[in-house]
Amino acid sequence: MTKADLVAKISEKLGMEKGDVQATIETFMTEVKDSLESGDNVYLRGFGSFIIKKRAEKTGRNISKNTTIKIPAHNIPAFKPAKVFVEGVKANVEVKN
């Protein structure tokens, strides 16, 4: 599902204009991004949490030059789904091979 699909589905279900729904979704995503960039996690009860994870410093390889490089410690955004969310997916989506 793409953002356009999501906008169309929400617009249809709520009877709202697609432009208003798209503006709402864009604002939501901007607020989540801004919150994470300022160091704050976002918790949505029953859905999940947008959190900041710390990656430790590690040694990597530049295979084209055959040298080792040091990758510094850094933060990355992550999503942790709520328990109810995970259980719903497990119960309703069949395993694909």
A tleap script that builds the chain and sets N, CA, C and O, in Angstrom:
source leaprc.protein.ff14SB
mol = sequence {
  NMET THR LYS ALA ASP LEU VAL ALA LYS ILE
  SER GLU LYS LEU GLY MET GLU LYS GLY ASP
  VAL GLN ALA THR ILE GLU THR PHE MET THR
  GLU VAL LYS ASP SER LEU GLU SER GLY ASP
  ASN VAL TYR LEU ARG GLY PHE GLY SER PHE
  ILE ILE LYS LYS ARG ALA GLU LYS THR GLY
  ARG ASN ILE SER LYS ASN THR THR ILE LYS
  ILE PRO ALA HIE ASN ILE PRO ALA PHE LYS
  PRO ALA LYS VAL PHE VAL GLU GLY VAL LYS
  ALA ASN VAL GLU VAL LYS CASN
}
set mol.1.N position { 0.842 -1.171 0.000 }
set mol.1.CA position { 0.000 0.000 0.000 }
set mol.1.C position { 0.890 1.238 0.000 }
set mol.1.O position { 1.834 1.337 0.783 }
set mol.2.N position { 0.580 2.169 -0.877 }
set mol.2.CA position { 1.331 3.409 -0.962 }
set mol.2.C position { 0.611 4.510 -0.191 }
set mol.2.O position { -0.504 4.316 0.292 }
set mol.3.N position { 1.260 5.665 -0.083 }
set mol.3.CA position { 0.633 6.790 0.597 }
set mol.3.C position { -0.642 7.205 -0.140 }
set mol.3.O position { -1.638 7.552 0.495 }
set mol.4.N position { -0.619 7.170 -1.464 }
set mol.4.CA position { -1.798 7.528 -2.257 }
set mol.4.C position { -2.945 6.549 -1.994 }
set mol.4.O position { -4.102 6.959 -1.899 }
set mol.5.N position { -2.625 5.261 -1.875 }
set mol.5.CA position { -3.649 4.259 -1.559 }
set mol.5.C position { -4.245 4.523 -0.185 }
set mol.5.O position { -5.457 4.428 0.006 }
set mol.6.N position { -3.392 4.851 0.761 }
set mol.6.CA position { -3.840 5.141 2.126 }
set mol.6.C position { -4.747 6.369 2.144 }
set mol.6.O position { -5.786 6.365 2.805 }
set mol.7.N position { -4.360 7.412 1.424 }
set mol.7.CA position { -5.179 8.631 1.340 }
set mol.7.C position { -6.541 8.302 0.741 }
set mol.7.O position { -7.567 8.750 1.253 }
set mol.8.N position { -6.560 7.530 -0.331 }
set mol.8.CA position { -7.820 7.181 -0.995 }
set mol.8.C position { -8.727 6.372 -0.066 }
set mol.8.O position { -9.931 6.616 0.002 }
set mol.9.N position { -8.142 5.414 0.645 }
set mol.9.CA position { -8.936 4.560 1.537 }
set mol.9.C position { -9.521 5.358 2.695 }
set mol.9.O position { -10.701 5.206 3.011 }
set mol.10.N position { -8.720 6.203 3.330 }
set mol.10.CA position { -9.209 7.015 4.455 }
set mol.10.C position { -10.261 8.010 3.969 }
set mol.10.O position { -11.278 8.216 4.632 }
set mol.11.N position { -10.019 8.618 2.826 }
set mol.11.CA position { -10.965 9.564 2.245 }
set mol.11.C position { -12.316 8.902 1.999 }
set mol.11.O position { -13.364 9.479 2.289 }
set mol.12.N position { -12.282 7.694 1.465 }
set mol.12.CA position { -13.513 6.939 1.186 }
set mol.12.C position { -14.243 6.576 2.473 }
set mol.12.O position { -15.461 6.729 2.559 }
set mol.13.N position { -13.506 6.096 3.476 }
set mol.13.CA position { -14.130 5.671 4.729 }
set mol.13.C position { -14.720 6.825 5.524 }
set mol.13.O position { -15.776 6.678 6.139 }
set mol.14.N position { -14.046 7.975 5.517 }
set mol.14.CA position { -14.500 9.101 6.332 }
set mol.14.C position { -15.322 10.125 5.551 }
set mol.14.O position { -15.921 11.022 6.145 }
set mol.15.N position { -15.354 9.996 4.237 }
set mol.15.CA position { -16.105 10.943 3.425 }
set mol.15.C position { -15.449 12.321 3.391 }
set mol.15.O position { -16.134 13.336 3.265 }
set mol.16.N position { -14.145 12.354 3.502 }
set mol.16.CA position { -13.400 13.618 3.472 }
set mol.16.C position { -12.748 13.805 2.109 }
set mol.16.O position { -12.572 12.849 1.353 }
set mol.17.N position { -12.393 15.042 1.809 }
set mol.17.CA position { -11.675 15.340 0.566 }
set mol.17.C position { -10.279 14.719 0.621 }
set mol.17.O position { -9.633 14.708 1.669 }
set mol.18.N position { -9.829 14.209 -0.513 }
set mol.18.CA position { -8.498 13.588 -0.562 }
set mol.18.C position { -7.399 14.584 -0.189 }
set mol.18.O position { -6.414 14.210 0.447 }
set mol.19.N position { -7.562 15.834 -0.579 }
set mol.19.CA position { -6.562 16.854 -0.265 }
set mol.19.C position { -6.422 17.068 1.234 }
set mol.19.O position { -5.314 17.234 1.744 }
set mol.20.N position { -7.563 17.064 1.946 }
set mol.20.CA position { -7.531 17.240 3.400 }
set mol.20.C position { -6.873 16.039 4.075 }
set mol.20.O position { -6.086 16.195 5.008 }
set mol.21.N position { -7.201 14.845 3.597 }
set mol.21.CA position { -6.623 13.620 4.165 }
set mol.21.C position { -5.115 13.596 3.907 }
set mol.21.O position { -4.335 13.250 4.794 }
set mol.22.N position { -4.709 13.966 2.684 }
set mol.22.CA position { -3.285 13.967 2.365 }
set mol.22.C position { -2.539 14.978 3.234 }
set mol.22.O position { -1.439 14.692 3.707 }
set mol.23.N position { -3.121 16.145 3.445 }
set mol.23.CA position { -2.482 17.153 4.294 }
set mol.23.C position { -2.341 16.640 5.725 }
set mol.23.O position { -1.328 16.889 6.379 }
set mol.24.N position { -3.353 15.927 6.209 }
set mol.24.CA position { -3.304 15.367 7.560 }
set mol.24.C position { -2.200 14.322 7.675 }
set mol.24.O position { -1.432 14.333 8.637 }
set mol.25.N position { -2.118 13.425 6.703 }
set mol.25.CA position { -1.090 12.379 6.726 }
set mol.25.C position { 0.300 12.993 6.613 }
set mol.25.O position { 1.216 12.574 7.320 }
set mol.26.N position { 0.471 13.974 5.737 }
set mol.26.CA position { 1.768 14.638 5.587 }
set mol.26.C position { 2.167 15.325 6.894 }
set mol.26.O position { 3.327 15.258 7.299 }
set mol.27.N position { 1.218 15.979 7.548 }
set mol.27.CA position { 1.494 16.653 8.813 }
set mol.27.C position { 1.863 15.652 9.890 }
set mol.27.O position { 2.778 15.899 10.675 }
set mol.28.N position { 1.161 14.518 9.940 }
set mol.28.CA position { 1.469 13.466 10.909 }
set mol.28.C position { 2.905 12.979 10.713 }
set mol.28.O position { 3.670 12.882 11.673 }
set mol.29.N position { 3.264 12.676 9.471 }
set mol.29.CA position { 4.604 12.164 9.197 }
set mol.29.C position { 5.670 13.206 9.530 }
set mol.29.O position { 6.734 12.861 10.044 }
set mol.30.N position { 5.394 14.471 9.242 }
set mol.30.CA position { 6.332 15.540 9.562 }
set mol.30.C position { 6.524 15.663 11.069 }
set mol.30.O position { 7.648 15.828 11.544 }
set mol.31.N position { 5.433 15.584 11.819 }
set mol.31.CA position { 5.523 15.693 13.278 }
set mol.31.C position { 6.299 14.523 13.887 }
set mol.31.O position { 7.087 14.718 14.813 }
set mol.32.N position { 6.081 13.309 13.371 }
set mol.32.CA position { 6.825 12.141 13.861 }
set mol.32.C position { 8.312 12.330 13.558 }
set mol.32.O position { 9.160 12.109 14.423 }
set mol.33.N position { 8.623 12.738 12.327 }
set mol.33.CA position { 10.017 12.953 11.931 }
set mol.33.C position { 10.665 14.044 12.777 }
set mol.33.O position { 11.780 13.864 13.266 }
set mol.34.N position { 9.978 15.176 12.954 }
set mol.34.CA position { 10.524 16.276 13.751 }
set mol.34.C position { 10.744 15.860 15.201 }
set mol.34.O position { 11.738 16.243 15.818 }
set mol.35.N position { 9.819 15.080 15.739 }
set mol.35.CA position { 9.943 14.614 17.116 }
set mol.35.C position { 11.171 13.729 17.274 }
set mol.35.O position { 11.939 13.897 18.222 }
set mol.36.N position { 11.364 12.791 16.356 }
set mol.36.CA position { 12.530 11.907 16.422 }
set mol.36.C position { 13.828 12.683 16.218 }
set mol.36.O position { 14.829 12.414 16.882 }
set mol.37.N position { 13.808 13.644 15.300 }
set mol.37.CA position { 15.007 14.441 15.061 }
set mol.37.C position { 15.385 15.291 16.271 }
set mol.37.O position { 16.554 15.636 16.445 }
set mol.38.N position { 14.397 15.633 17.111 }
set mol.38.CA position { 14.700 16.413 18.315 }
set mol.38.C position { 15.003 15.506 19.512 }
set mol.38.O position { 15.236 15.995 20.617 }
set mol.39.N position { 14.999 14.178 19.291 }
set mol.39.CA position { 15.381 13.242 20.348 }
set mol.39.C position { 14.229 12.665 21.148 }
set mol.39.O position { 14.456 11.964 22.133 }
set mol.40.N position { 12.995 12.945 20.745 }
set mol.40.CA position { 11.815 12.443 21.460 }
set mol.40.C position { 11.195 11.266 20.720 }
set mol.40.O position { 11.034 11.307 19.500 }
set mol.41.N position { 10.846 10.212 21.463 }
set mol.41.CA position { 10.137 9.082 20.886 }
set mol.41.C position { 8.654 9.420 20.750 }
set mol.41.O position { 8.157 10.319 21.428 }
set mol.42.N position { 7.949 8.701 19.875 }
set mol.42.CA position { 6.513 8.897 19.671 }
set mol.42.C position { 5.815 7.589 20.010 }
set mol.42.O position { 6.110 6.553 19.416 }
set mol.43.N position { 4.886 7.634 20.966 }
set mol.43.CA position { 4.170 6.444 21.417 }
set mol.43.C position { 2.699 6.540 21.007 }
set mol.43.O position { 2.008 7.486 21.386 }
set mol.44.N position { 2.222 5.564 20.236 }
set mol.44.CA position { 0.829 5.501 19.798 }
set mol.44.C position { 0.226 4.221 20.360 }
set mol.44.O position { 0.397 3.143 19.792 }
set mol.45.N position { -0.475 4.347 21.470 }
set mol.45.CA position { -1.024 3.191 22.169 }
set mol.45.C position { -1.895 2.352 21.233 }
set mol.45.O position { -2.754 2.882 20.528 }
set mol.46.N position { -1.664 1.050 21.234 }
set mol.46.CA position { -2.426 0.123 20.402 }
set mol.46.C position { -1.887 -0.012 18.984 }
set mol.46.O position { -2.311 -0.897 18.240 }
set mol.47.N position { -0.948 0.867 18.602 }
set mol.47.CA position { -0.371 0.813 17.261 }
set mol.47.C position { 1.113 0.483 17.317 }
set mol.47.O position { 1.561 -0.505 16.734 }
set mol.48.N position { 1.880 1.325 18.029 }
set mol.48.CA position { 3.303 1.075 18.153 }
set mol.48.C position { 4.050 2.329 18.537 }
set mol.48.O position { 3.448 3.362 18.833 }
set mol.49.N position { 5.362 2.234 18.531 }
set mol.49.CA position { 6.214 3.348 18.932 }
set mol.49.C position { 7.267 3.612 17.874 }
set mol.49.O position { 7.895 2.689 17.355 }
set mol.50.N position { 7.451 4.880 17.565 }
set mol.50.CA position { 8.553 5.321 16.729 }
set mol.50.C position { 9.649 5.718 17.710 }
set mol.50.O position { 9.486 6.659 18.487 }
set mol.51.N position { 10.761 5.000 17.670 }
set mol.51.CA position { 11.804 5.197 18.671 }
set mol.51.C position { 13.153 5.462 18.005 }
set mol.51.O position { 13.336 5.244 16.807 }
set mol.52.N position { 14.081 5.936 18.819 }
set mol.52.CA position { 15.445 6.155 18.365 }
set mol.52.C position { 16.295 5.031 18.940 }
set mol.52.O position { 16.330 4.830 20.154 }
set mol.53.N position { 16.979 4.302 18.068 }
set mol.53.CA position { 17.871 3.231 18.503 }
set mol.53.C position { 19.309 3.676 18.304 }
set mol.53.O position { 19.642 4.336 17.320 }
set mol.54.N position { 20.153 3.303 19.254 }
set mol.54.CA position { 21.569 3.626 19.154 }
set mol.54.C position { 22.312 2.438 18.565 }
set mol.54.O position { 22.160 1.305 19.022 }
set mol.55.N position { 23.108 2.708 17.555 }
set mol.55.CA position { 23.980 1.697 16.956 }
set mol.55.C position { 25.385 1.920 17.510 }
set mol.55.O position { 25.897 3.039 17.486 }
set mol.56.N position { 25.996 0.868 17.999 }
set mol.56.CA position { 27.339 0.964 18.564 }
set mol.56.C position { 28.375 1.142 17.456 }
set mol.56.O position { 28.129 0.813 16.295 }
set mol.57.N position { 29.524 1.663 17.835 }
set mol.57.CA position { 30.632 1.783 16.896 }
set mol.57.C position { 31.058 0.387 16.453 }
set mol.57.O position { 31.073 -0.549 17.253 }
set mol.58.N position { 31.407 0.254 15.170 }
set mol.58.CA position { 31.856 -1.051 14.693 }
set mol.58.C position { 32.871 -0.877 13.574 }
set mol.58.O position { 33.042 0.210 13.022 }
set mol.59.N position { 33.527 -1.963 13.262 }
set mol.59.CA position { 34.509 -1.978 12.189 }
set mol.59.C position { 33.875 -2.600 10.956 }
set mol.59.O position { 33.280 -3.676 11.017 }
set mol.60.N position { 34.015 -1.900 9.833 }
set mol.60.CA position { 33.478 -2.405 8.577 }
set mol.60.C position { 34.605 -2.566 7.567 }
set mol.60.O position { 35.766 -2.293 7.871 }
set mol.61.N position { 34.254 -3.013 6.361 }
set mol.61.CA position { 35.267 -3.206 5.319 }
set mol.61.C position { 34.865 -2.472 4.060 }
set mol.61.O position { 33.706 -2.499 3.648 }
set mol.62.N position { 35.830 -1.822 3.462 }
set mol.62.CA position { 35.669 -1.248 2.140 }
set mol.62.C position { 36.231 -2.287 1.173 }
set mol.62.O position { 37.445 -2.368 0.985 }
set mol.63.N position { 35.356 -3.079 0.560 }
set mol.63.CA position { 35.824 -4.210 -0.239 }
set mol.63.C position { 36.492 -3.772 -1.541 }
set mol.63.O position { 37.305 -4.515 -2.090 }
set mol.64.N position { 36.163 -2.579 -2.046 }
set mol.64.CA position { 36.806 -2.138 -3.288 }
set mol.64.C position { 38.274 -1.778 -3.058 }
set mol.64.O position { 39.105 -1.973 -3.945 }
set mol.65.N position { 38.601 -1.251 -1.865 }
set mol.65.CA position { 39.989 -0.899 -1.542 }
set mol.65.C position { 40.649 -1.926 -0.623 }
set mol.65.O position { 41.842 -1.836 -0.335 }
set mol.66.N position { 39.864 -2.904 -0.166 }
set mol.66.CA position { 40.345 -3.945 0.738 }
set mol.66.C position { 40.966 -3.355 2.013 }
set mol.66.O position { 42.054 -3.744 2.438 }
set mol.67.N position { 40.232 -2.403 2.605 }
set mol.67.CA position { 40.693 -1.778 3.849 }
set mol.67.C position { 39.586 -1.844 4.892 }
set mol.67.O position { 38.413 -2.026 4.564 }
set mol.68.N position { 39.976 -1.693 6.154 }
set mol.68.CA position { 38.974 -1.641 7.211 }
set mol.68.C position { 38.661 -0.176 7.504 }
set mol.68.O position { 39.527 0.693 7.414 }
set mol.69.N position { 37.427 0.067 7.849 }
set mol.69.CA position { 37.006 1.415 8.219 }
set mol.69.C position { 36.255 1.345 9.536 }
set mol.69.O position { 35.648 0.326 9.865 }
set mol.70.N position { 36.300 2.429 10.280 }
set mol.70.CA position { 35.598 2.496 11.550 }
set mol.70.C position { 34.280 3.228 11.324 }
set mol.70.O position { 34.269 4.376 10.880 }
set mol.71.N position { 33.170 2.560 11.632 }
set mol.71.CA position { 31.849 3.168 11.520 }
set mol.71.C position { 31.500 3.697 12.909 }
set mol.71.O position { 31.382 2.915 13.853 }
set mol.72.N position { 31.332 5.014 13.048 }
set mol.72.CA position { 31.087 5.577 14.380 }
set mol.72.C position { 29.707 5.200 14.922 }
set mol.72.O position { 28.817 4.806 14.167 }
set mol.73.N position { 29.543 5.325 16.232 }
set mol.73.CA position { 28.239 5.099 16.857 }
set mol.73.C position { 27.267 6.140 16.308 }
set mol.73.O position { 27.638 7.291 16.078 }
set mol.74.N position { 26.021 5.722 16.102 }
set mol.74.CA position { 25.025 6.650 15.567 }
set mol.74.C position { 23.624 6.203 15.970 }
set mol.74.O position { 23.415 5.070 16.404 }
set mol.75.N position { 22.682 7.108 15.819 }
set mol.75.CA position { 21.277 6.821 16.121 }
set mol.75.C position { 20.519 6.604 14.828 }
set mol.75.O position { 20.811 7.228 13.808 }
set mol.76.N position { 19.527 5.700 14.882 }
set mol.76.CA position { 18.661 5.472 13.724 }
set mol.76.C position { 17.210 5.431 14.191 }
set mol.76.O position { 16.943 5.027 15.323 }
set mol.77.N position { 16.264 5.841 13.341 }
set mol.77.CA position { 14.855 5.719 13.704 }
set mol.77.C position { 14.404 4.269 13.531 }
set mol.77.O position { 14.895 3.555 12.658 }
set mol.78.N position { 13.472 3.850 14.367 }
set mol.78.CA position { 12.945 2.487 14.283 }
set mol.78.C position { 11.477 2.507 14.682 }
set mol.78.O position { 11.021 3.427 15.361 }
set mol.79.N position { 10.747 1.491 14.259 }
set mol.79.CA position { 9.350 1.341 14.638 }
set mol.79.C position { 9.198 0.041 15.399 }
set mol.79.O position { 9.639 -1.012 14.938 }
set mol.80.N position { 8.574 0.111 16.563 }
set mol.80.CA position { 8.312 -1.086 17.356 }
set mol.80.C position { 6.793 -1.232 17.457 }
set mol.80.O position { 6.147 -0.436 18.137 }
set mol.81.N position { 6.210 -2.234 16.792 }
set mol.81.CA position { 4.759 -2.391 16.822 }
set mol.81.C position { 4.256 -2.806 18.208 }
set mol.81.O position { 4.958 -3.475 18.966 }
set mol.82.N position { 3.026 -2.393 18.517 }
set mol.82.CA position { 2.395 -2.769 19.782 }
set mol.82.C position { 2.081 -4.265 19.770 }
set mol.82.O position { 1.941 -4.872 18.708 }
set mol.83.N position { 1.974 -4.837 20.942 }
set mol.83.CA position { 1.708 -6.265 21.080 }
set mol.83.C position { 0.410 -6.656 20.360 }
set mol.83.O position { 0.355 -7.692 19.697 }
set mol.84.N position { -0.622 -5.834 20.491 }
set mol.84.CA position { -1.911 -6.095 19.836 }
set mol.84.C position { -1.740 -6.099 18.318 }
set mol.84.O position { -2.334 -6.925 17.625 }
set mol.85.N position { -0.938 -5.187 17.811 }
set mol.85.CA position { -0.654 -5.077 16.385 }
set mol.85.C position { 0.024 -6.356 15.887 }
set mol.85.O position { -0.388 -6.927 14.876 }
set mol.86.N position { 1.053 -6.800 16.590 }
set mol.86.CA position { 1.801 -8.009 16.212 }
set mol.86.C position { 0.895 -9.230 16.230 }
set mol.86.O position { 0.919 -10.043 15.306 }
set mol.87.N position { 0.098 -9.356 17.284 }
set mol.87.CA position { -0.794 -10.509 17.385 }
set mol.87.C position { -1.820 -10.522 16.259 }
set mol.87.O position { -2.152 -11.587 15.739 }
set mol.88.N position { -2.326 -9.349 15.876 }
set mol.88.CA position { -3.286 -9.257 14.768 }
set mol.88.C position { -2.680 -9.706 13.455 }
set mol.88.O position { -3.323 -10.418 12.683 }
set mol.89.N position { -1.444 -9.296 13.194 }
set mol.89.CA position { -0.771 -9.708 11.967 }
set mol.89.C position { -0.512 -11.212 11.974 }
set mol.89.O position { -0.724 -11.891 10.969 }
set mol.90.N position { -0.053 -11.723 13.108 }
set mol.90.CA position { 0.207 -13.169 13.204 }
set mol.90.C position { -1.052 -13.987 12.971 }
set mol.90.O position { -1.000 -15.040 12.336 }
set mol.91.N position { -2.184 -13.511 13.481 }
set mol.91.CA position { -3.439 -14.254 13.385 }
set mol.91.C position { -4.081 -14.159 11.996 }
set mol.91.O position { -4.782 -15.079 11.576 }
set mol.92.N position { -3.846 -13.051 11.284 }
set mol.92.CA position { -4.588 -12.802 10.045 }
set mol.92.C position { -3.797 -12.907 8.746 }
set mol.92.O position { -4.393 -12.941 7.669 }
set mol.93.N position { -2.484 -12.958 8.822 }
set mol.93.CA position { -1.675 -13.027 7.606 }
set mol.93.C position { -0.989 -14.381 7.545 }
set mol.93.O position { -0.269 -14.775 8.462 }
set mol.94.N position { -1.229 -15.090 6.440 }
set mol.94.CA position { -0.612 -16.405 6.337 }
set mol.94.C position { 0.843 -16.289 5.939 }
set mol.94.O position { 1.235 -15.335 5.266 }
set mol.95.N position { 1.631 -17.240 6.345 }
set mol.95.CA position { 3.064 -17.250 6.092 }
set mol.95.C position { 3.310 -17.603 4.632 }
set mol.95.O position { 2.783 -18.595 4.129 }
set mol.96.N position { 4.120 -16.779 3.949 }
set mol.96.CA position { 4.456 -17.027 2.551 }
set mol.96.C position { 5.836 -17.630 2.468 }
set mol.96.O position { 6.702 -17.313 3.283 }
set mol.97.N position { 6.053 -18.485 1.505 }
set mol.97.CA position { 7.383 -19.091 1.315 }
set mol.97.C position { 8.188 -18.360 0.305 }
set mol.97.O position { 9.326 -18.740 0.029 }
savepdb mol mol.pdb
quit
